Amino acid sequence: MLQDSILLIGGYGIVGRWTSHFLRSAYPDVPLLIGGRNLAKAQEWAAELGNAQGLEVDFSTSDLGLGDHNISAVATLFMDDRVSALRFAQSRCVPHISISPGIFELGPEVAAYMHNPSAAPVVLGTEWLVGATTVPTLEFSKTFSRVHKLVIGALLDEQDDFGPAAEVDLERQTKAMPVALARRDGAYYWRRDADAMARFRAVDGTEMEASALSPNDVVGLATVLDTPNVQFNLAIGESSSRRRGEPISTEIIIELEGEDHYGQALRTRHAIVHPQGQMPLTGLGVALVLERLTGLDGNPATPPGLYFPYQLLEASSYFDRLKQAGGSVMTLEG
């Protein structure tokens, strides 16, 4: 069993709490370090978790101010514009995952990896809800011999509690970058102006107004599926569950078009839904990636390399844990 601590930087935020909750539930003996800029909040959450310690993180120092703590993996759950946490993880030869840099901000992390590729695994974790989109999409695609078009629609309920770090990330990715990467007829291009506007149907059939977004899902799925047409759209509004008078939920609508294994035209629509919003799915994805990186899942630890989350997460295990966490997979009418 893993004895060194997993460091969660931003571990007392909403995603951090969900991540540590899933890790603690599955592995009660694994020590956790809850790091961040606010020592009091870190210590408070660490005390509530048990077998955890709260620490103040100093991004201006090479050791993050952590001294000689033995660490097995690092998760950075808010934007680290210094890339300090990744460099720290490489210096300790331990895995690192970040979930905040947008697709237009990958350069510093990729450069850090390229200059020290044998140190440890580095995970570019800014997929939509850290695997909740990519892992199911790849599983659904197995019914196709060729996928010609992939359209993903993500619905965030406007009453969903994003948390300050997630809100900053979303603001930065949607406002600071007025264009979004997509693929059309095999070529990558930037959606802008009218082309960045879209509509998709939610789980209950309601048509939602959406805007283009380009998380890492776009390039990852376009590459692994060799799909010539890929786009991602985000809607913020009323979720299907709240329209029914129930609490909020988050929805991911995955639409695939292509040919089945008999050469016939095929179109499928599926949804990933969680009744507590986006944060449980994000926390689950981070926890599962950390389990895989460190070998907590009983398999050999992940070797050094540069990864997306979907390259580390096995579909059947993901779906099992998704169900345990309260999420569901739905098959929708085409």
C-alpha positions, -999 to 999 in steps of 0.1 A, spaced: 0 0 0 12 35 -8 28 52 22 39 85 9 14 114 8 -6 125 -22 -4 163 -24 -35 181 -34 -28 218 -41 -60 236 -37 -73 206 -19 -97 225 3 -116 240 -27 -147 223 -41 -129 201 -66 -102 194 -40 -128 183 -14 -145 160 -39 -111 145 -49 -100 139 -14 -134 125 -5 -131 99 -32 -95 91 -23 -103 88 14 -134 67 8 -115 42 -14 -82 43 5 -86 53 41 -50 46 50 -34 67 23 -20 100 38 -31 132 21 -14 166 21 -40 195 17 -20 224 3 -29 259 -7 -24 296 0 -48 297 30 -32 276 58 -62 278 81 -86 264 54 -61 237 45 -58 226 81 -95 227 87 -103 204 58 -74 181 67 -87 177 102 -121 169 89 -107 143 65 -84 125 89 -50 110 81 -43 143 64 -22 174 70 -29 210 60 1 230 45 7 264 31 21 263 -4 47 289 -15 49 290 -53 79 313 -52 102 285 -38 115 255 -56 102 231 -28 69 249 -26 78 255 11 71 218 18 105 209 31 112 171 34 76 157 32 76 124 13 52 128 -16 40 102 -41 20 124 -65 9 160 -70 -24 174 -82 -27 211 -89 -64 221 -89 -61 257 -98 -41 277 -123 -3 276 -116 10 302 -140 46 297 -127 44 259 -134 60 256 -100 41 226 -89 50 206 -120 87 215 -117 85 205 -80 70 171 -89 96 165 -116 124 173 -90 109 146 -68 103 122 -97 66 119 -88 35 122 -111 17 155 -116 -17 163 -129 -31 198 -135 -67 206 -145 -68 243 -152 -46 253 -182 -67 259 -213 -57 244 -247 -40 277 -255 -20 276 -223 -4 241 -227 30 254 -238 47 258 -204 37 224 -191 46 207 -224 80 225 -224 86 215 -188 79 178 -197 101 179 -229 131 192 -209 128 164 -184 108 136 -200 121 107 -179 114 123 -145 78 113 -140 44 111 -157 28 145 -165 -10 146 -171 -26 174 -190 -59 171 -172 -80 199 -187 -105 176 -203 -141 184 -196 -147 172 -161 -114 152 -163 -124 121 -183 -162 123 -179 -164 132 -216 -135 114 -232 -137 80 -216 -174 75 -224 -170 89 -259 -143 64 -267 -164 36 -253 -195 47 -274 -173 49 -305 -166 12 -304 -199 5 -322 -186 25 -352 -161 14 -378 -156 51 -387 -167 82 -369 -172 111 -393 -186 137 -368 -184 142 -331 -203 170 -314 -202 174 -276 -226 196 -257 -219 204 -220 -246 219 -199 -238 236 -167 -267 247 -145 -265 284 -138 -271 276 -101 -242 251 -100 -216 261 -74 -184 263 -95 -162 275 -67 -139 305 -71 -110 286 -89 -133 270 -114 -151 302 -120 -118 320 -128 -108 291 -151 -141 293 -170 -140 331 -172 -104 329 -185 -111 302 -211 -144 317 -224 -136 355 -222 -98 358 -226 -98 336 -257 -126 348 -281 -120 318 -304 -122 280 -299 -104 252 -316 -124 227 -336 -119 204 -366 -138 205 -399 -132 183 -429 -99 171 -413 -84 206 -407 -81 223 -373 -95 258 -373 -106 285 -348 -143 291 -344 -152 327 -340 -180 352 -342 -212 335 -356 -194 302 -360 -188 301 -323 -225 301 -316 -244 268 -314 -274 250 -301 -279 215 -288 -307 195 -271 -305 187 -234 -315 154 -219 -351 164 -218 -351 177 -254 -350 214 -246 -329 233 -271 -300 252 -254 -281 281 -267 -244 274 -265 -210 288 -272 -178 272 -286 -152 259 -261 -120 240 -267 -109 218 -238 -83 192 -245 -111 168 -255 -112 184 -289 -76 175 -299 -75 143 -280 -106 128 -294 -100 141 -329 -66 124 -328 -75 90 -313 -107 86 -334 -92 102 -365 -125 121 -368 -125 148 -394 -153 169 -377 -152 177 -340 -166 205 -320 -174 212 -283 -202 235 -272 -210 248 -237 -244 260 -225 -250 276 -191 -286 276 -181 -313 255 -165 -306 218 -164 -332 192 -173 -336 181 -137 -343 216 -125 -369 220 -152 -386 190 -137 -386 207 -103 -357 187 -90 -322 198 -78 -296 209 -104 -276 185 -124 -248 186 -150 -252 171 -184 -227 160 -212 -244 152 -245 -222 131 -268 -234 128 -305 -215 105 -329 -221 101 -366 -205 76 -389 -207 40 -401 -212 8 -382 -191 -23 -387 -214 -34 -415 -209 -1 -435 -243 12 -426 -249 48 -415 -251 51 -377 -258 80 -353 -259 78 -316 -266 102 -287 -257 95 -251 -256 116 -220 -235 116 -189 -254 131 -160 -246 138 -123 -273 151 -100 -250 172 -79 -234 192 -107 -200 193 -123 -177 192 -93 -183 155 -82 -173 144 -117 -142 166 -118 -131 153 -84 -138 117 -94 -117 121 -125 -87 136 -106 -90 108 -79 -90 81 -105 -60 95 -124 -41 98 -91 -50 61 -83 -37 50 -117 -5 72 -116 5 59 -82 -6 23 -86 -32 25 -58 -56 6 -81 -34 -25 -78 -16 -22 -111 19 -11 -118 25 27 -113 23 47 -145 57 52 -162 71 86 -172 53 102 -201 29 129 -212 -7 119 -209 -43 129 -212 -66 114 -186 -84 92 -210 -51 74 -218 -49 63 -181 -85 55 -173 -101 21 -182 -137 24 -193 -154 -3 -173 -137 8 -140 -146 44 -148 -183 35 -154 -184 15 -122 -170 43 -101 -192 68 -119 -223 48 -108 -210 45 -73 -205 83 -72 -241 89 -82 -236 96 -119 -254 79 -148 -251 71 -185 -282 76 -207 -289 65 -242 -309 92 -260 -329 92 -292 -310 102 -322 
